[in-house]
C-alpha cells in the first residue's frame, strides 16, 4: 500500500468571524468570512487533490513541476490556516477573555475531539492517503494554551519550536522508532500522532503557531501585508536555498543522503530524497524536501504558506473582478472539511490506485466535481454539510456560564 502523508484540512469555524473594517467578506449579510482565507483554503484543497490522485512529479514538464509544488506545501498551508482558525475562534486581533474566552476554548476542544474521532475513522479505512484530521485535532489542543499571546510572542515560539522540534525528534528516533503508517483497520496511536506519523506534532505544530501569529496582525493594513509577503519570501529562500547550499557545501552530505535513499536521486525543487530526519543519516537534518520534518523544510514551507495567504487576502480586496472569478474556488475553501472527507471517501470507494484512467484525468475529475458541488451548495447554504454539523456540535460551548 502506498501512503501519501499529504492530506491537509482546515475545517471552517462554526461561527463566522466578525468582519473588521477594511477586510473583505464573501458577501451576504452576516457571513463575515475573509474571502482571501477561503481562496487560500480552496487552493490548498486542489493542491491536496494533486498530491493524492494526480500525476507523479517525476514525469517532468509543467505538470510535473506543478505536482511537485503541491507536495508538502499544501499540507503546510492548511496547517498555517488551522492556526488562523484557532485565532478566529478565540478572538483574532484581541483574544477573548472571561465567559467569551471560556466558551471559545470549549469550542476549540470540542472541534479537536471531533477531528480526532473523524480522522481515526478515516485512517482505519486503510486508504493510500494518510488522513491528517486526527493530527489536526491534537494540534488544536497543543496550541490552545497559547491563544492569549500576541503576534510577536507567537512568532518567536514558532521559530524556537521549528529550531528545536526536528532536532529533538531526531534524538528520540532510537526510542520512538522510524516513520510508520497504520494498516487497514488500525489508527494512529499517541506515538504516531506525536512523533512517527505522517504529520508528527513535534514538527508540525510550528506551522499552526505561525498561522496564529499571522492572524494576530492587522491584515487590513497594506504595510502589514507587504511585510508579511516579504517575510514569506525570506523564509522560503532561507529554507529551500539554505538546504540547497548545505547539501552542496557540507562535505559528504549529498552522498550520504543518496546512499541512505538507495540512489543519488535529487528532487527538482530542493534536495535529495524526502526521508529527512527519518532517514538513516544525520545529513537528513539538512533536507528541505516534502515531509522531511527538518528545520529547513519547516522554514521554507512556512514561508510559502504565509506568502500564498497574504497574496490571496490582498488580491481579493484589490480586484473585485478577480473575486467574482474566484467564487468557485472560494466556495470549495468555505467547506474544506466536507471537500477533504469527500475526496478521502471517493479514493476509498473508487480505489484510484488500481484505476486504468490517467492520473491527470482523475485529478481533473476530482477538482471539477468538488467545485461544482461546492458552488451549487453555497448558493443555498452558507456552510458545507460537515461544517454545519461541526457548528451544531461546537454550539454546545455557548451553554457554559
C-alpha positions as CSV (number, residue, x, y, z in Angstrom):
1,X,0.0,0.0,0.0
2,X,1.3,3.4,-0.9
3,X,0.9,6.1,1.7
4,X,0.7,9.8,0.9
5,X,1.3,11.8,4.0
6,X,0.0,15.0,2.4
7,X,-3.7,15.2,3.3
8,X,-4.4,18.5,4.9
9,X,-7.6,20.1,6.0
10,X,-8.7,23.3,7.6
11,X,-12.3,23.0,8.9
12,X,-14.2,26.2,8.7
13,X,-15.2,27.8,12.0
14,X,-18.6,27.1,13.3
15,X,-19.2,30.7,13.9
16,X,-18.2,33.1,11.3
17,X,-15.7,35.7,12.5
18,X,-16.7,39.2,12.8
19,X,-15.6,41.3,9.8
20,X,-13.3,44.1,10.7
21,X,-13.1,47.4,9.0
22,X,-11.2,47.2,5.7
23,X,-11.4,43.4,5.5
24,X,-13.4,41.5,2.9
25,X,-16.2,39.0,3.3
26,X,-17.6,36.6,0.9
27,X,-20.6,38.7,0.6
28,X,-24.0,38.1,2.0
29,X,-25.4,39.5,5.2
30,X,-23.8,38.2,8.4
31,X,-21.3,35.9,6.7
32,X,-18.2,37.9,7.7
33,X,-15.8,35.4,6.3
34,X,-12.5,36.6,4.8
35,X,-12.7,35.8,1.1
36,X,-8.9,35.5,0.8
37,X,-8.8,33.0,3.6
38,X,-11.3,30.8,1.8
39,X,-9.4,31.3,-1.5
40,X,-6.3,30.0,0.2
41,X,-8.2,27.0,1.6
42,X,-9.6,26.3,-1.9
43,X,-6.1,26.4,-3.5
44,X,-4.8,24.1,-0.8
45,X,-7.7,21.6,-1.4
46,X,-6.7,21.5,-5.1
47,X,-3.1,21.0,-4.1
48,X,-4.0,18.2,-1.8
49,X,-6.0,16.5,-4.5
50,X,-3.0,16.9,-6.8
51,X,-0.8,15.1,-4.3
52,X,-3.2,12.2,-3.7
53,X,-4.6,11.4,-7.1
54,X,-2.6,13.5,-9.6
55,X,0.4,12.5,-11.8
56,X,3.8,11.9,-10.2
57,X,6.1,14.8,-10.1
58,X,8.8,12.7,-11.7
59,X,7.0,12.9,-15.1
60,X,8.6,16.3,-15.5
61,X,7.4,19.2,-17.6
62,X,4.9,21.8,-16.4
63,X,2.5,19.2,-15.0
64,X,5.3,17.5,-13.0
65,X,6.5,20.9,-11.7
66,X,3.0,21.8,-10.5
67,X,2.6,18.4,-8.9
68,X,5.9,18.9,-7.0
69,X,4.9,22.4,-5.9
70,X,1.9,20.8,-4.2
71,X,4.0,18.2,-2.4
72,X,4.2,19.1,1.3
73,X,3.4,22.7,0.7
74,X,-0.4,22.1,0.5
75,X,-0.5,20.5,3.9
76,X,1.8,23.2,5.4
77,X,-0.6,25.8,4.1
78,X,-3.5,24.1,5.7
79,X,-1.6,23.8,9.0
80,X,-0.9,27.5,8.9
81,X,-4.6,28.1,8.1
82,X,-5.5,25.9,11.1
83,X,-3.7,28.3,13.3
84,X,-5.5,31.1,11.7
85,X,-8.8,29.3,12.6
86,X,-7.8,28.9,16.2
87,X,-7.2,32.7,16.3
88,X,-10.5,33.4,14.7
89,X,-12.4,31.3,17.2
90,X,-10.6,32.7,20.2
91,X,-10.6,36.3,19.1
92,X,-8.4,37.3,16.1
93,X,-6.8,40.6,16.9
94,X,-7.8,40.7,20.6
95,X,-8.0,37.3,22.4
96,X,-11.3,36.8,24.2
97,X,-11.4,36.7,28.0
98,X,-13.9,35.9,30.7
99,X,-17.0,34.0,29.7
100,X,-16.4,34.5,26.0
101,X,-12.9,33.2,26.4
102,X,-14.0,30.1,28.2
103,X,-16.7,29.4,25.5
104,X,-14.1,29.9,22.8
105,X,-11.7,27.4,24.4
106,X,-14.5,24.9,24.7
107,X,-15.2,25.3,21.0
108,X,-11.7,24.5,20.1
109,X,-11.6,21.5,22.4
110,X,-14.9,20.1,21.0
111,X,-13.6,20.7,17.5
112,X,-10.4,18.9,18.4
113,X,-12.2,15.8,19.8
114,X,-14.4,15.6,16.7
115,X,-11.5,15.8,14.4
116,X,-9.6,13.1,16.3
117,X,-12.6,10.8,16.1
118,X,-13.3,11.5,12.4
119,X,-9.6,11.3,11.5
120,X,-9.4,7.9,13.3
121,X,-12.4,6.6,11.4
122,X,-10.9,7.7,8.0
123,X,-7.5,6.3,8.9
124,X,-9.0,2.9,9.7
125,X,-10.4,2.6,6.2
126,X,-6.8,1.9,5.0
127,X,-6.8,4.3,2.1
128,X,-3.4,5.0,0.4
129,X,-3.8,8.5,1.9
130,X,-2.7,9.4,5.4
131,X,-5.6,11.4,6.8
132,X,-4.5,14.5,8.8
133,X,-7.6,15.0,10.8
134,X,-6.6,13.2,13.9
135,X,-3.2,15.1,13.8
136,X,-5.1,18.3,13.4
137,X,-7.2,17.6,16.5
138,X,-4.1,17.1,18.5
139,X,-2.5,20.3,17.0
140,X,-5.5,22.3,18.2
141,X,-5.2,21.0,21.7
142,X,-1.4,21.6,21.8
143,X,-1.6,25.3,20.7
144,X,-4.7,26.2,22.8
145,X,-2.6,27.3,25.8
146,X,-1.0,30.0,23.6
147,X,-4.3,31.6,22.4
148,X,-3.9,34.8,24.6
149,X,-0.5,35.6,23.1
150,X,0.2,38.4,20.6
151,X,1.8,38.1,17.2
152,X,5.4,38.6,18.3
153,X,5.4,36.1,21.1
154,X,3.7,33.6,18.8
155,X,6.2,34.2,16.0
156,X,9.1,33.7,18.5
157,X,7.6,30.4,19.8
158,X,7.0,29.1,16.3
159,X,10.6,30.0,15.4
160,X,12.0,28.3,18.5
161,X,9.9,25.2,18.0
162,X,11.0,24.9,14.4
163,X,14.6,25.1,15.5
164,X,14.3,22.6,18.4
165,X,11.5,20.2,17.4
166,X,13.2,18.4,14.5
167,X,16.5,18.0,16.5
168,X,14.5,16.6,19.4
169,X,12.7,14.2,17.1
170,X,15.9,13.0,15.6
171,X,17.4,12.5,19.1
172,X,14.2,10.5,20.1
173,X,14.4,8.2,17.0
174,X,16.1,5.3,18.9
175,X,13.2,5.4,21.4
176,X,10.1,6.2,19.2
177,X,11.3,4.5,16.0
178,X,11.1,5.5,12.4
179,X,8.1,6.8,10.4
180,X,5.3,4.3,10.3
181,X,1.8,4.2,8.9
182,X,-1.3,2.3,10.2
183,X,-2.6,-0.7,8.3
184,X,-6.2,-1.4,7.4
185,X,-8.4,-1.4,10.5
186,X,-5.8,0.4,12.6
187,X,-5.5,4.0,13.7
188,X,-2.6,6.3,14.7
189,X,-1.7,6.0,18.3
190,X,-0.3,8.7,20.5
191,X,3.3,7.9,19.5
192,X,2.3,8.2,15.8
193,X,0.4,11.4,16.4
194,X,3.3,13.0,18.3
195,X,6.4,11.5,16.7
196,X,6.3,9.0,13.8
197,X,3.1,9.5,11.8
198,X,2.6,11.4,8.6
199,X,2.3,14.7,10.4
200,X,4.1,14.4,13.7
201,X,3.1,17.1,16.1
202,X,6.6,17.7,17.3
203,X,7.5,19.1,13.9
204,X,4.1,20.3,12.6
205,X,2.9,22.5,15.4
206,X,5.2,25.4,14.3
207,X,3.0,25.8,11.2
208,X,-0.1,26.2,13.4
209,X,1.5,28.7,15.7
210,X,2.8,30.7,12.7
211,X,-0.8,30.8,11.5
212,X,-1.9,32.2,14.8
213,X,0.8,34.8,14.7
214,X,-0.3,35.9,11.2
215,X,-4.0,36.1,12.3
216,X,-3.0,38.5,15.2
217,X,-1.6,41.0,12.7
218,X,-3.6,43.9,11.2
219,X,-4.3,42.3,7.9
220,X,-6.3,45.2,6.7
221,X,-3.2,47.4,6.6
222,X,-1.3,47.4,3.3
223,X,2.1,47.9,5.0
224,X,1.5,44.8,7.2
225,X,0.6,42.7,4.2
226,X,3.7,43.8,2.4
227,X,5.9,42.9,5.4
228,X,4.2,39.5,5.7
229,X,4.7,38.8,2.0
230,X,8.4,39.8,2.2
231,X,8.7,37.6,5.3
232,X,7.2,34.7,3.4
233,X,9.7,35.2,0.6
234,X,12.6,35.4,3.0
235,X,11.6,32.3,4.8
236,X,11.2,30.3,1.6
237,X,14.6,31.4,0.3
238,X,16.2,30.6,3.7
239,X,14.6,27.2,3.9
240,X,15.0,25.9,0.3
241,X,18.1,27.9,-0.5
242,X,19.7,27.0,2.8
243,X,19.1,23.3,2.2
244,X,20.4,23.6,-1.4
245,X,23.6,25.2,-0.2
246,X,24.1,23.0,2.8
247,X,23.8,19.8,0.7
248,X,26.5,21.1,-1.6
249,X,28.8,22.7,0.9
250,X,28.7,20.2,3.8
251,X,31.2,17.5,2.9
252,X,29.6,14.2,2.2
253,X,26.0,15.3,2.9
254,X,24.5,14.7,-0.5
255,X,26.4,11.4,-0.9
256,X,25.2,10.2,2.5
257,X,21.6,11.0,1.6
258,X,21.9,9.3,-1.8
259,X,23.2,6.1,-0.2
260,X,20.6,6.2,2.5
261,X,17.8,6.5,-0.1
262,X,19.3,3.8,-2.2
263,X,20.3,6.1,-5.1
264,X,21.5,9.6,-6.0
265,X,18.1,11.0,-6.9
266,X,17.8,14.8,-6.5
267,X,14.5,16.4,-6.0
268,X,13.9,19.1,-8.6
269,X,12.7,21.5,-6.0
270,X,15.2,21.3,-3.2
271,X,17.3,18.3,-2.1
272,X,17.9,14.5,-2.3
273,X,15.2,12.3,-1.0
274,X,12.3,13.2,1.3
275,X,13.0,10.9,4.3
276,X,14.9,13.7,6.1
277,X,15.4,13.0,9.7
278,X,13.6,9.7,9.3
279,X,16.4,8.5,7.1
280,X,19.5,6.7,8.4
281,X,21.9,9.6,8.3
282,X,22.4,12.9,10.2
283,X,22.6,14.6,6.8
284,X,18.8,14.3,6.7
285,X,18.7,17.3,9.1
286,X,19.7,19.4,6.1
287,X,16.9,18.3,3.8
288,X,14.0,20.7,2.8
289,X,12.1,18.1,0.7
290,X,8.4,17.5,1.4
291,X,7.7,15.8,4.8
292,X,11.4,15.7,5.7
293,X,10.5,17.1,9.1
294,X,13.7,19.0,9.2
295,X,14.0,22.6,10.3
296,X,14.8,24.0,6.8
297,X,11.8,22.2,5.4
298,X,9.6,23.8,8.1
299,X,11.1,27.3,7.4
300,X,10.6,27.0,3.6
301,X,7.1,25.6,3.7
302,X,6.0,28.2,6.3
303,X,7.3,31.0,4.0
304,X,5.4,29.6,1.1
305,X,2.2,29.3,3.2
306,X,2.5,32.9,4.5
307,X,3.1,34.3,1.0
308,X,0.1,32.4,-0.5
309,X,-2.2,33.5,2.3
310,X,-1.1,37.1,2.1
311,X,-1.4,37.3,-1.7
312,X,-4.9,35.7,-1.5
313,X,-6.1,38.2,1.1
314,X,-4.6,41.2,-0.8
315,X,-5.9,40.0,-4.2
316,X,-9.4,39.5,-3.0
317,X,-9.5,43.1,-1.6
318,X,-7.8,44.8,-4.5
319,X,-9.5,43.1,-7.5
320,X,-13.3,42.8,-7.3
321,X,-13.5,41.2,-10.7
322,X,-11.0,38.5,-9.6
323,X,-13.1,38.0,-6.6
324,X,-16.1,37.2,-8.8
325,X,-14.0,34.9,-11.0
326,X,-12.6,33.1,-7.9
327,X,-16.1,32.3,-6.4
328,X,-16.0,28.6,-7.3
329,X,-12.6,28.2,-5.6
330,X,-13.8,30.3,-2.6
331,X,-16.8,28.0,-2.4
332,X,-14.6,25.0,-2.1
333,X,-12.5,26.7,0.5
334,X,-15.5,27.6,2.6
335,X,-16.4,24.0,3.0
336,X,-12.9,22.4,3.2
337,X,-13.8,19.8,5.8
338,X,-16.5,18.5,3.5
339,X,-14.2,18.7,0.5
340,X,-11.5,16.8,2.4
341,X,-13.7,14.0,3.6
342,X,-15.3,13.8,0.1
343,X,-12.0,13.1,-1.5
344,X,-10.9,10.5,1.1
345,X,-14.2,8.6,0.7
346,X,-14.0,8.8,-3.1
347,X,-10.4,7.5,-3.1
348,X,-11.6,4.6,-0.8
349,X,-14.7,3.7,-2.9
350,X,-13.1,4.2,-6.3
351,X,-9.7,2.6,-5.4
352,X,-7.9,5.1,-7.5
353,X,-4.6,3.3,-7.2
354,X,-6.0,0.5,-9.4
355,X,-7.8,2.7,-11.9
356,X,-6.8,2.5,-15.5
357,X,-7.6,6.2,-16.2
358,X,-4.7,8.5,-16.4
359,X,-4.0,10.3,-13.0
360,X,-4.3,13.7,-14.7
361,X,-7.9,12.9,-15.7
362,X,-8.7,11.6,-12.3
363,X,-7.4,14.8,-10.7
364,X,-9.4,17.0,-13.1
365,X,-12.5,14.9,-12.3
366,X,-12.0,15.4,-8.5
367,X,-11.4,19.1,-8.9
368,X,-14.4,19.6,-11.2
369,X,-16.8,17.6,-9.1
370,X,-16.0,19.2,-5.8
371,X,-16.1,22.7,-7.4
372,X,-19.5,22.1,-9.0
373,X,-20.9,20.6,-5.8
374,X,-19.5,23.4,-3.6
375,X,-20.7,26.1,-5.9
376,X,-24.2,24.8,-6.0
377,X,-24.3,24.1,-2.3
378,X,-23.0,27.6,-1.4
379,X,-25.9,29.2,-3.4
380,X,-28.4,27.9,-0.9
381,X,-26.4,27.3,2.3
382,X,-23.6,29.4,3.9
383,X,-21.7,26.5,5.2
384,X,-20.9,23.0,3.9
385,X,-22.8,20.0,5.4
386,X,-19.9,18.8,7.7
387,X,-19.2,22.4,8.6
388,X,-22.8,22.8,9.6
389,X,-22.6,19.7,11.8
390,X,-19.4,21.0,13.3
391,X,-21.2,24.2,14.1
392,X,-24.0,22.4,15.8
393,X,-21.6,20.4,17.9
394,X,-19.4,23.4,19.0
395,X,-22.6,25.4,19.7
396,X,-22.7,23.4,23.0
397,X,-20.0,25.7,24.2
398,X,-22.5,28.5,24.5
399,X,-24.1,26.8,27.4
400,X,-21.0,27.4,29.5
401,X,-21.8,30.0,32.2
